[in-house]
Amino acid sequence: MFYKNKNIRSNYTVMLGVFIFASIFMTISVVALIYGFITTTKALANVQHIDTALEAEGNLAQKAVYFDITEAPIYLCKAYKKSNYYLLSDGNEYRLAEIKEKEYEKIKSEVEASGTYRIEGVTIYIADSKRRDKVASEASRITGQKIGIISMDDILGGACIECKKLSFWSVYKGSMALLGMIFGVITLPFFWSSITEWRTSRKVISLGGDITARDIDREACEKGAVWLESLRIYLTQNMVVGVRSEGGSDHEGQVALKYSEVQSIHAFNKVEWASEIDSSKKIERYIVEAVATDGQTYILTANKYAHYFDFLPSEREELFERLLEMNPNVIIQRSADEGKVDKGYDEDFDEEEGIDEEGIDEDEGFDEE
């Protein structure tokens, strides 16, 4: 369902935007994960000698390859934090490999023990120009051949072997699937929260459960419906509706009560401390709650932004007046800091806050005369 009423709809516009963008990135993530699965499966099913792989046309990266060496890898230069570039030899030609430092010792000892070792891994490009220049320079010095940054592809091969065990996971996480994982991890919380928000935006909490989101939308669009922006409350012909009733991501949906179902209404400021140590960290919300004929308390709004609206007091009065107009028996419970008490004031309410039974704040120095 799509809300036709612009005031209700605007409360979900941001989350709708989040949902759209999150859906796009989640789609990219899923596509990347599937593509990585397909390419990994194909690569492992066709493990080739590196020379065979380099002879193929198109992209030479992410191919599962092997190369049988007859001497220990020769250090060329630093690759990344825990890996280096090495020169490999099978006795006839040279190839390049990126090997982690801890793997090098294992390979070296195997070659010394048996005279040969099969290097396995996936092909990658050395894209960084500075690293390419360093590799070409060192390889030229070691082999005695004139190897430049451009000619190294013809002499040493167009791709480097990233030495790793050819298991599904090791190849998979090095493919496009890695991009999918990153996008998925970043996007999933936003995607899930937007889905939750979308579902709760259509949920309505009412006494009999007979009020639907369509009913609210229809009445909110009718002439005479009043939108209290700072309170995020709609006053329609037949009911009072709290939009995004809890005010935050934890809200349960819209709260809708028919005027005849409201026994009392109370508006007050609520402060909660987020930290017992730091008194500056507080969560302040303006609460409007109603006690209904079923004896339950329903939160119509818990808006932490309400205090930024200059017309909050006038909206509160309009809410009270409309309720009394539609249901003269409703009790208006005012907080002590509002300075006055409505005719429907509950005498037993807020006595500890300094309001006497006449509804006058005793701390204001009331003159009996």
Phi, psi and chi 1 to 4 in degrees:
 res  aa     phi    psi   chi1   chi2   chi3   chi4
   1 MET       -  140.1  174.3 -164.8  162.0      -
   2 PHE  -115.6  121.8 -176.1   76.8      -      -
   3 TYR   -66.5  127.7  -79.6  108.9      -      -
   4 LYS   -80.5  -31.4  -64.8  179.4 -179.3  178.8
   5 ASN   -69.9  122.7 -176.0  -86.2      -      -
   6 LYS   -68.9  -30.6   64.8  178.1 -177.7  178.8
   7 ASN   -69.2  -42.2  -64.9  -42.8      -      -
   8 ILE   -69.5  -43.7  -61.1  178.3      -      -
   9 ARG   -60.8  -36.7 -169.9  171.7   64.7 -117.5
  10 SER   -63.7  -24.5   65.7      -      -      -
  11 ASN   -72.6  -13.0  -81.9  -86.1      -      -
  12 TYR  -120.0    6.6  -56.8  100.2      -      -
  13 THR   -62.9  -45.5  -59.2      -      -      -
  14 VAL   -61.7  -46.5  173.2      -      -      -
  15 MET   -67.1  -30.4 -168.3   52.3   65.8      -
  16 LEU   -65.6  -41.4  177.9   60.3      -      -
  17 GLY   -62.6  -42.4      -      -      -      -
  18 VAL   -60.9  -41.4  171.9      -      -      -
  19 PHE   -62.2  -42.2  171.7   74.6      -      -
  20 ILE   -65.1  -49.7  -67.1  172.3      -      -
  21 PHE   -66.3  -40.3  -79.4  102.4      -      -
  22 ALA   -63.9  -37.3      -      -      -      -
  23 SER   -64.7  -39.9  -62.5      -      -      -
  24 ILE   -62.3  -48.7  -67.2  172.2      -      -
  25 PHE   -69.6  -33.2  -79.7  100.6      -      -
  26 MET   -66.8  -35.9  -77.9  -59.7  -65.0      -
  27 THR   -64.3  -44.7  -59.0      -      -      -
  28 ILE   -59.8  -41.7  -65.5  173.0      -      -
  29 SER   -61.3  -47.6  173.8      -      -      -
  30 VAL   -64.5  -42.3  171.7      -      -      -
  31 VAL   -61.2  -44.1  170.1      -      -      -
  32 ALA   -63.7  -40.2      -      -      -      -
  33 LEU   -65.3  -41.7  -69.6  171.1      -      -
  34 ILE   -67.8  -43.7  -65.9  173.7      -      -
  35 TYR   -61.9  -41.5 -179.0   76.5      -      -
  36 GLY   -62.6  -38.3      -      -      -      -
  37 PHE   -63.6  -44.4  177.8   84.2      -      -
  38 ILE   -65.0  -48.9  -65.9  172.2      -      -
  39 THR   -65.5  -37.5   54.9      -      -      -
  40 THR   -65.1  -43.6  -61.7      -      -      -
  41 THR   -60.8  -44.3  -57.3      -      -      -
  42 LYS   -65.7  -41.1  -73.3 -177.7  176.4  179.7
  43 ALA   -63.2  -45.3      -      -      -      -
  44 LEU   -70.6  -24.5  -67.6  175.9      -      -
  45 ALA   -81.3   -9.1      -      -      -      -
  46 ASN  -139.5   60.6 -172.3   29.7      -      -
  47 VAL   -73.0  123.7  179.9      -      -      -
  48 GLN  -120.4  160.6  -57.9  170.8  -50.1      -
  49 HIS   -65.3  143.3 -171.4  -80.1      -      -
  50 ILE   -59.0  -34.5 -173.5  171.2      -      -
  51 ASP   -64.1  -38.4  -70.5   -8.2      -      -
  52 THR   -64.4  -42.5  -56.0      -      -      -
  53 ALA   -65.6  -37.3      -      -      -      -
  54 LEU   -74.4  -17.9  -64.2  179.7      -      -
  55 GLU   -81.0  -14.6  -71.3  172.1    0.5      -
  56 ALA   -72.1  156.5      -      -      -      -
  57 GLU   -87.6  158.1  -64.6 -178.4   -2.8      -
  58 GLY    87.8 -153.5      -      -      -      -
  59 ASN   -68.0  125.4 -174.5   14.6      -      -
  60 LEU   -94.3   -4.7  -58.7  178.2      -      -
  61 ALA   -83.0  159.1      -      -      -      -
  62 GLN    61.6   34.8  -69.1  -56.0  -48.5      -
  63 LYS  -103.6  135.1  -64.6 -178.6  179.9  -65.6
  64 ALA   -78.8  120.8      -      -      -      -
  65 VAL  -136.8  169.5  -62.2      -      -      -
  66 TYR  -140.0  162.2   66.7   88.0      -      -
  67 PHE  -153.4  123.1 -172.3   65.4      -      -
  68 ASP   -88.0  117.7  -65.5  -44.3      -      -
  69 ILE  -103.8  154.0   61.2  174.9      -      -
  70 THR  -117.5    2.4   56.1      -      -      -
  71 GLU  -148.2  159.9   57.5 -177.9   83.1      -
  72 ALA   -61.6  143.9      -      -      -      -
  73 PRO   -56.5  141.8  -25.1   34.9      -      -
  74 ILE  -102.0  124.7  -55.9  168.8      -      -
  75 TYR   -64.1  133.2  176.0   82.2      -      -
  76 LEU  -109.9  -58.1  -66.3  174.8      -      -
  77 CYS  -167.9  174.8   62.1      -      -      -
  78 LYS   -73.4  136.7 -169.6   74.1  175.3  176.4
  79 ALA   -98.0  -73.1      -      -      -      -
  80 TYR  -133.1 -165.0  -64.0   96.2      -      -
  81 LYS   -57.0  -45.1 -173.8  175.8 -179.2 -180.0
  82 LYS  -118.0   18.6  -65.4 -177.3  179.3 -179.1
  83 SER  -140.6  158.9   62.7      -      -      -
  84 ASN  -133.0  162.7  -57.4  -48.7      -      -
  85 TYR   -93.2  135.4  -70.0  118.8      -      -
  86 TYR  -128.3  154.3  -68.2   88.7      -      -
  87 LEU   -97.5  126.7 -168.8   64.9      -      -
  88 LEU  -106.1  149.4  -54.1  178.3      -      -
  89 SER  -142.3  136.9  173.7      -      -      -
  90 ASP  -105.7   13.6   63.3   -5.6      -      -
  91 GLY    96.0  -15.4      -      -      -      -
  92 ASN  -120.6  -40.3  -63.8  -47.6      -      -
  93 GLU  -142.5  166.2   55.7 -173.3   -3.7      -
  94 TYR  -110.5  146.0  -66.9  102.8      -      -
  95 ARG  -137.8  166.0  -69.8  -68.1  175.4 -101.1
  96 LEU  -107.6  148.7  -64.0  173.7      -      -
  97 ALA  -144.7  146.3      -      -      -      -
  98 GLU  -105.4  116.1  179.5 -172.7  -33.7      -
  99 ILE  -125.6  135.5  -55.1  173.9      -      -
 100 LYS   -69.3  149.0  -68.7 -177.6  179.1  179.6
 101 GLU   -59.3  -39.4  -65.1  171.9   -5.6      -
 102 LYS   -71.0  -26.7   63.3  179.3 -178.0  179.5
 103 GLU   -76.9  -29.7  -69.0  -66.3  -34.9      -
 104 TYR   -59.7  -43.9  168.9   75.9      -      -
 105 GLU   -62.0  -39.3  -65.1  -61.8  -30.5      -
 106 LYS   -64.0  -46.1  175.3 -174.2  174.8 -178.6
 107 ILE   -63.0  -43.6  -64.7  170.9      -      -
 108 LYS   -60.0  -46.4 -179.4 -178.3  177.1 -178.1
 109 SER   -66.2  -35.3   62.3      -      -      -
 110 GLU   -66.1  -41.5  -71.7  -73.4  -18.7      -
 111 VAL   -65.5  -43.5  172.8      -      -      -
 112 GLU   -64.1  -32.7  -68.8  174.6   -9.7      -
 113 ALA   -79.5  -41.4      -      -      -      -
 114 SER  -114.9  -12.4   61.2      -      -      -
 115 GLY    85.9   -3.8      -      -      -      -
 116 THR  -154.6  158.6 -175.7      -      -      -
 117 TYR  -158.4  139.9 -175.1   82.1      -      -
 118 ARG   -95.8  112.9  173.3  163.8  -72.6 -169.8
 119 ILE   -80.9  129.2  -65.3  -76.7      -      -
 120 GLU  -121.9  153.9  -68.8 -176.3  -25.1      -
 121 GLY   166.6 -164.2      -      -      -      -
 122 VAL  -118.9  151.0  -66.1      -      -      -
 123 THR   -79.8  140.2   51.9      -      -      -
 124 ILE  -138.4  160.2   58.7  172.0      -      -
 125 TYR   -94.1  147.8  -69.7  118.4      -      -
 126 ILE   -95.1   92.8  -56.2  176.7      -      -
 127 ALA   -81.9  -30.4      -      -      -      -
 128 ASP   -69.8  123.7 -175.0   86.1      -      -
 129 SER   -64.7  -36.1   59.2      -      -      -
 130 LYS   -67.3  -40.8  -68.7 -177.0  178.6  179.9
 131 ARG   -68.0  -40.7  -71.7 -167.8  174.8   93.7
 132 ARG   -60.3  -43.3  -75.8  179.9   62.8   84.6
 133 ASP   -63.8  -41.2 -175.7   55.2      -      -
 134 LYS   -66.9  -42.9 -176.2   66.8  174.4  177.3
 135 VAL   -62.2  -46.0  166.8      -      -      -
 136 ALA   -62.0  -42.5      -      -      -      -
 137 SER   -63.5  -46.2  175.7      -      -      -
 138 GLU   -69.5  -39.8  -70.8  -61.6  -51.6      -
 139 ALA   -65.2  -37.8      -      -      -      -
 140 SER   -63.1  -41.3 -179.9      -      -      -
 141 ARG   -67.2  -40.8  179.8 -177.0   62.2   80.6
 142 ILE   -74.9  -43.8  -66.9  168.9      -      -
 143 THR   -84.3  -19.5   63.1      -      -      -
 144 GLY    80.9    0.9      -      -      -      -
 145 GLN   -92.2  154.3  -59.2 -178.1   53.0      -
 146 LYS   -84.7  103.2 -172.7  176.6 -179.3  179.8
 147 ILE  -118.5  120.9  -58.3  174.2      -      -
 148 GLY  -107.5  177.5      -      -      -      -
 149 ILE   -65.5  -25.4 -167.2  171.0      -      -
 150 ILE   -93.4  -45.0  -62.7  176.0      -      -
 151 SER   -72.7  -12.1   63.1      -      -      -
 152 MET   -63.2  -27.2   65.7  179.7  -74.0      -
 153 ASP   -66.3  -38.0  -74.1  -10.6      -      -
 154 ASP   -73.7  -32.4  -64.3  -32.6      -      -
 155 ILE   -89.5  -43.3  -60.5  171.5      -      -
 156 LEU  -104.5   -2.0  -57.4  176.6      -      -
 157 GLY   100.3  150.4      -      -      -      -
 158 GLY   -78.5   -5.3      -      -      -      -
 159 ALA  -144.1  158.1      -      -      -      -
 160 CYS  -104.9  148.1  168.5      -      -      -
 161 ILE   -87.4  118.7  -55.9  174.8      -      -
 162 GLU   -85.3  105.3 -178.1 -173.9    9.1      -
 163 CYS   -68.2  121.4 -178.2      -      -      -
 164 LYS  -162.3  158.7   62.4  171.4   64.4  175.3
 165 LYS   -69.6  132.0 -177.2  179.3  179.7 -178.8
 166 LEU   -82.7   65.3  -70.8  178.6      -      -
 167 SER   -97.7  163.1   64.8      -      -      -
 168 PHE   -58.9  -47.0 -176.7   86.7      -      -
 169 TRP   -65.7  -41.2  174.5 -115.2      -      -
 170 SER   -64.8  -36.2   64.7      -      -      -
 171 VAL   -78.5  -40.5  177.4      -      -      -
 172 TYR   -60.9  -46.0 -177.1   69.9      -      -
 173 LYS   -72.0  -13.3   68.4 -179.8 -178.9 -179.4
 174 GLY   -94.9   -0.8      -      -      -      -
 175 SER   -94.6 -163.4   65.4      -      -      -
 176 MET   -60.1  -18.0  -77.9  -71.3  -69.2      -
 177 ALA   -60.0  -29.2      -      -      -      -
 178 LEU   -61.8  -42.3  178.9   61.3      -      -
 179 LEU   -62.0  -40.6  180.0   63.5      -      -
 180 GLY   -63.5  -39.5      -      -      -      -
 181 MET   -64.0  -43.8  -66.6  174.9 -161.0      -
 182 ILE   -62.9  -49.4  -65.8  172.7      -      -
 183 PHE   -60.6  -40.6  -83.6   12.4      -      -
 184 GLY   -64.6  -45.0      -      -      -      -
 185 VAL   -63.9  -41.3  169.2      -      -      -
 186 ILE   -72.3  -40.3  -64.8  174.4      -      -
 187 THR   -86.4  -31.8  -51.9      -      -      -
 188 LEU   -53.6  -45.8 -172.7   58.7      -      -
 189 PRO   -59.6  -40.1  -23.5   34.9      -      -
 190 PHE   -69.0  -40.0  -64.1   97.6      -      -
 191 PHE   -64.0  -45.7 -178.8   73.9      -      -
 192 TRP   -66.4  -43.1 -176.3 -105.8      -      -
 193 SER   -65.5  -36.9   62.8      -      -      -
 194 SER   -68.8  -35.7   64.6      -      -      -
 195 ILE   -64.1  -45.0  -72.9  -70.3      -      -
 196 THR   -61.1  -43.6  -56.9      -      -      -
 197 GLU   -63.9  -40.4  178.9   78.5   -1.7      -
 198 TRP   -63.3  -40.6 -174.7  -98.7      -      -
 199 ARG   -68.4  -44.1  -67.7  176.3   61.2 -175.5
 200 THR   -70.8  -22.5   54.7      -      -      -
 201 SER   -66.8  -18.6   70.3      -      -      -
 202 ARG  -103.4   -1.9  -87.4   66.8 -174.8  159.2
 203 LYS   -88.0  136.6 -179.0 -179.7  177.3 -178.8
 204 VAL  -123.7  129.3  178.7      -      -      -
 205 ILE  -103.2  118.5  -58.5  170.3      -      -
 206 SER  -145.3  172.1   60.6      -      -      -
 207 LEU   -64.8  -57.2 -100.5   66.7      -      -
 208 GLY   -91.9   -4.5      -      -      -      -
 209 GLY    71.3   14.5      -      -      -      -
 210 ASP   -96.5    1.0   56.2  -17.5      -      -
 211 ILE   -98.2  128.0  -60.4  175.3      -      -
 212 THR  -110.0  168.7   66.4      -      -      -
 213 ALA   -62.6  -34.1      -      -      -      -
 214 ARG   -66.2  -37.2  -66.7 -174.2 -175.6  -81.3
 215 ASP   -62.5  -45.4  -64.9  -27.9      -      -
 216 ILE   -62.0  -46.8  -67.2  173.6      -      -
 217 ASP   -62.1  -41.3 -167.3   32.6      -      -
 218 ARG   -64.7  -47.7 -175.9 -174.0   67.1 -105.5
 219 GLU   -69.9  -33.3  -70.0 -155.9   15.5      -
 220 ALA   -66.8  -25.3      -      -      -      -
 221 CYS   -86.8  -10.5  -68.6      -      -      -
 222 GLU   -74.8  153.0  -68.2  177.3   -8.6      -
 223 LYS   -64.3  136.0 -174.8  177.1  179.5  179.8
 224 GLY   100.2  -13.5      -      -      -      -
 225 ALA   -70.3  138.8      -      -      -      -
 226 VAL  -114.5  128.4  178.2      -      -      -
 227 TRP  -103.0  117.3  170.9 -120.6      -      -
 228 LEU   -97.0   97.5  -54.0  178.6      -      -
 229 GLU   -65.0  -47.2 -176.1  176.1   -2.9      -
 230 SER   -66.8  -31.0   63.0      -      -      -
 231 LEU   -88.9  -14.6  -62.3  178.3      -      -
 232 ARG    54.8   48.1  -72.3 -161.0  -62.8 -127.5
 233 ILE  -124.3  136.4  -70.7  177.1      -      -
 234 TYR  -105.9  133.7 -117.8  118.1      -      -
 235 LEU  -108.5  101.6  -58.6  173.7      -      -
 236 THR   -98.3 -171.8   71.4      -      -      -
 237 GLN   -64.5  -35.9 -179.5  179.3   -4.4      -
 238 ASN  -117.4   -9.3  -61.0  -58.4      -      -
 239 MET  -154.4  164.7   56.0 -170.9  166.0      -
 240 VAL  -108.9  130.5   52.7      -      -      -
 241 VAL  -123.8  124.5 -178.6      -      -      -
 242 GLY   -93.9  114.9      -      -      -      -
 243 VAL   -90.1  131.5  179.1      -      -      -
 244 ARG    51.7   60.0  -72.7  175.9   60.7   92.7
 245 SER   -54.0  -37.7   57.3      -      -      -
 246 GLU   -87.6   -8.3  -67.6  -65.9  -28.4      -
 247 GLY    80.9  -14.1      -      -      -      -
 248 GLY  -132.7 -163.2      -      -      -      -
 249 SER   -70.3  -12.8   59.8      -      -      -
 250 ASP   -92.8    7.0   57.2  -18.2      -      -
 251 HIS   -69.6  153.2   76.6  101.6      -      -
 252 GLU   -97.5  -12.3  -63.2 -179.1   -2.1      -
 253 GLY   141.0 -161.7      -      -      -      -
 254 GLN   -88.2  140.8  -42.5  -24.5  -55.6      -
 255 VAL  -108.1  120.8  172.5      -      -      -
 256 ALA  -124.5  124.6      -      -      -      -
 257 LEU  -128.5  134.7  -63.3  173.1      -      -
 258 LYS   -70.9  148.9  -63.5  175.1 -177.7  177.1
 259 TYR   -56.6  -36.9  -67.2  115.7      -      -
 260 SER   -70.3  -15.3   59.3      -      -      -
 261 GLU   -89.0   -8.6  -64.7  173.2  -21.7      -
 262 VAL   -90.5  120.7 -179.7      -      -      -
 263 GLN   -91.1  -42.1  -76.4 -170.7  -27.4      -
 264 SER  -150.0  156.9   64.8      -      -      -
 265 ILE  -133.8  141.3 -169.8   83.7      -      -
 266 HIS  -140.3  128.4 -177.5 -152.5      -      -
 267 ALA  -119.9  128.9      -      -      -      -
 268 PHE  -158.7  162.5   60.0   96.0      -      -
 269 ASN   -93.8  134.0 -171.6   44.0      -      -
 270 LYS  -123.7  128.6 -177.6  178.1 -179.1 -179.2
 271 VAL  -117.6  127.5  177.1      -      -      -
 272 GLU  -121.9  137.6  -65.1  178.3  -19.0      -
 273 TRP   -91.8  122.4  -56.5  101.4      -      -
 274 ALA   -74.0  -22.8      -      -      -      -
 275 SER  -139.3  133.3  172.6      -      -      -
 276 GLU   -75.3  -18.8  -64.4 -179.3   -2.2      -
 277 ILE   -89.7  -48.5  -59.2  174.7      -      -
 278 ASP   -98.1  108.5 -172.8   -3.7      -      -
 279 SER   -73.2  -11.9   59.9      -      -      -
 280 SER   -79.5  -17.1   64.5      -      -      -
 281 LYS   -90.0   94.5  -66.2 -179.0  179.5  179.6
 282 LYS  -130.2  153.8   65.2  178.3 -178.8  178.9
 283 ILE  -114.8  115.1  -58.7  173.3      -      -
 284 GLU  -113.0  126.1 -172.6  172.9    7.1      -
 285 ARG  -131.3  149.8  -64.8 -178.1 -175.0  -85.1
 286 TYR   -98.7  118.9 -164.6   77.8      -      -
 287 ILE  -104.3  135.4  -50.3  -67.3      -      -
 288 VAL  -125.4  115.9  176.8      -      -      -
 289 GLU  -128.0  148.3   60.5 -176.7   22.6      -
 290 ALA  -126.0  139.2      -      -      -      -
 291 VAL   -96.8  123.5  176.6      -      -      -
 292 ALA   -97.3  177.3      -      -      -      -
 293 THR   -67.1  -14.3   51.7      -      -      -
 294 ASP   -87.4    2.6   63.2   -8.1      -      -
 295 GLY    85.2   -4.3      -      -      -      -
 296 GLN   -88.9  152.4  -60.1  -63.3  -43.5      -
 297 THR   -98.2  128.1  -61.3      -      -      -
 298 TYR  -116.1  127.8  -65.8   82.9      -      -
 299 ILE   -86.4  114.7  -62.2  178.0      -      -
 300 LEU   -81.5  -33.7  -65.7  172.0      -      -
 301 THR  -155.3  150.3 -171.0      -      -      -
 302 ALA  -142.7   61.7      -      -      -      -
 303 ASN   -87.4  116.5 -168.3   -6.2      -      -
 304 LYS   -79.2   -8.5   63.4 -178.9  178.8 -178.9
 305 TYR  -101.4   -3.8  -58.0  109.7      -      -
 306 ALA   -58.1  -34.4      -      -      -      -
 307 HIS   -68.2  -13.8  -68.9  -77.5      -      -
 308 TYR   -82.4   -6.2  -65.8   98.0      -      -
 309 PHE   -97.0  127.6  -69.6   83.6      -      -
 310 ASP   -68.9  -23.2  -65.8  -27.0      -      -
 311 PHE   -95.6   19.1   39.5   89.3      -      -
 312 LEU   -58.2  -49.0  170.7   61.2      -      -
 313 PRO   -58.8  -43.4  -24.0   35.2      -      -
 314 SER   -67.3  -35.8   61.6      -      -      -
 315 GLU   -66.0  -40.2  -74.9 -170.5   -0.3      -
 316 ARG   -61.8  -43.3 -178.7 -177.0   61.0 -140.8
 317 GLU   -65.8  -38.3  -65.6  -51.2  -49.3      -
 318 GLU   -65.0  -37.1 -172.8  167.6    6.3      -
 319 LEU   -62.4  -48.2  168.9   64.2      -      -
 320 PHE   -63.4  -43.0  -68.9  164.3      -      -
 321 GLU   -64.9  -39.8  -71.1  173.8    6.0      -
 322 ARG   -67.5  -39.3 -178.9   63.3  172.9  -91.2
 323 LEU   -64.7  -43.0  -76.2  168.9      -      -
 324 LEU   -66.6  -34.1  -75.1  170.3      -      -
 325 GLU   -66.8  -42.2  176.5 -173.6  -12.7      -
 326 MET   -84.3  -23.1  -55.9  -58.6  -67.7      -
 327 ASN  -147.0   88.2 -178.6    4.9      -      -
 328 PRO   -59.1  -17.5  -22.0   33.4      -      -
 329 ASN   -87.2   -4.6  -64.6  -40.0      -      -
 330 VAL   -67.5  141.1   69.1      -      -      -
 331 ILE   -97.3  123.4  -61.9  172.8      -      -
 332 ILE   -95.6  112.8  -52.9  -61.7      -      -
 333 GLN   -98.3  114.4  -62.4  177.5  -23.0      -
 334 ARG  -103.0  148.6  -67.8 -176.6  178.2  -85.7
 335 SER   -80.5  158.2  -61.4      -      -      -
 336 ALA   -62.1  -31.3      -      -      -      -
 337 ASP   -80.6    1.9   55.9    2.5      -      -
 338 GLU   -84.0  -14.2  -69.5 -175.2   39.6      -
 339 GLY    84.2  -10.2      -      -      -      -
 340 LYS  -152.5  164.4   63.5  177.0 -177.3  177.7
 341 VAL  -125.0  135.5  176.7      -      -      -
 342 ASP   -75.5  162.0 -162.5  -89.2      -      -
 343 LYS   -63.5  -20.9   59.6 -176.2  179.4 -179.0
 344 GLY   -95.1   19.8      -      -      -      -
 345 TYR   -62.9  137.0  176.4   71.2      -      -
 346 ASP   -82.7  116.7 -176.4   -4.5      -      -
 347 GLU   -62.6  -26.8  -64.3 -179.7   -1.6      -
 348 ASP   -87.6   -0.9  -64.1  -33.1      -      -
 349 PHE   -93.1  134.9 -174.1   79.1      -      -
 350 ASP    62.3   31.1  -90.8   -8.7      -      -
 351 GLU   -64.2  -32.6  -71.1 -177.3   -9.0      -
 352 GLU   -72.1  -13.4  -65.3 -179.1    0.2      -
 353 GLU   -88.2    1.1  -63.3  -67.5  -24.4      -
 354 GLY    96.0   25.7      -      -      -      -
 355 ILE  -107.9  127.5  -58.9 -179.7      -      -
 356 ASP   -82.2  178.7   63.4    9.6      -      -
 357 GLU   -68.8  -13.7   62.2 -177.6   14.9      -
 358 GLU   -87.9   -6.1  -64.5  -64.1  -34.2      -
 359 GLY    88.2   17.5      -      -      -      -
 360 ILE  -106.5  136.4  -55.4  -61.3      -      -
 361 ASP   -69.2  116.3 -166.9  -24.9      -      -
 362 GLU   -68.7  -23.8  -65.4  174.0  -10.6      -
 363 ASP   -78.7   -6.1  -65.8  -28.2      -      -
 364 GLU   -86.9    2.5  -68.1 -175.2   -4.3      -
 365 GLY    71.8   47.7      -      -      -      -
 366 PHE   -63.1  132.2  175.8   71.1      -      -
 367 ASP   -94.0  116.3 -171.2   -7.4      -      -
 368 GLU   -62.5  -30.2  -67.0 -177.2   -4.2      -
 369 GLU   -77.8      -  -62.9 -179.5   -0.6      -
